[in-house]
Amino acid sequence: MLAVGVCSGQYVPMTDAHTAPESHAGSEIHGPPRVGTFDALLPAEMAARAEQAGVKKAHLDGVAMFVLAVLAGAFIALGAVVSTTVVAGAGALPYGIVRLLAGFVFSLGLILVIVGGAELFTGNTLILMAWASGKVPTRVLLWSWGVVYVGNLVGALATVVLIFVSGQYTFGQGTVGLAALATAAAKTQLGWLQAFALGVLCNALVCLAVWLTFSARTTTDRIVAIVPPITAFVAAGFEHSIANMYFVPIGLLIRGGAPADFWAAIGRTAADYPSLTWSSFVAGNLIPVTLGNIVGGGVLVGAVYWFVYLRKR
């Protein structure tokens, strides 16, 4: 059986296709491991799976780690592209329905990460479980987070450039670009504490989505586990640092480089988006959201499940 990597979707081979993970403290809560079954794994087994995956992911070859991180950044950005396109021109629909649709299609990003195999920073906060068990040194943890974060940024920004050059934002008589501008402007207008709190909430749901995939035995199981939590975080308006590496920069490029006929089509000007600056993006959104994502995924999900199932007793 293949174990999905910690929140990033890279598969980590288990010892045997029908052998349950090594027992850990707390596994007695759900009884002994089950052998030779195709039922979904129980939480104690999921925790052992997550810890093992965290160890392997933290010690990936640096080049492979970076390339997989670039892929993850691009995958999440593609989910953002589709999400923006779906909400374009949907103003006549109720707000909640529009957000629900945006979240549902955004799930594509994490599905590609999990099933395709890639390294996503927000998910890799769950490596904290292996770190708490003393199986990943602090230096290695921080190094892996840094490499993956930079790789995600490269992948997301590369997608931003491709989308801008393609002119996809002009589709629908400019409504796609208008939706992108509105999304980016809203994100750069958040207060620092608000952005942090929204980041906490977001990555709690993202890592819960991937936590659920640790119980899965098939690709279908993984996809079904991913969609509801990801749809929920987008619908609720929570903040994902890697997604924002697409959402805000595409707005910045449109504001700074869109042709005059685009602005005429949407009836707006670049001056209508004064909050859209690189400094407001980095200092007012990316930094607090990133810190919030670490707390939401690493502490509220990873540390809690480690404490329940993996701590020594």
Disulfide bonds with the S-S distance in Angstrom:
none
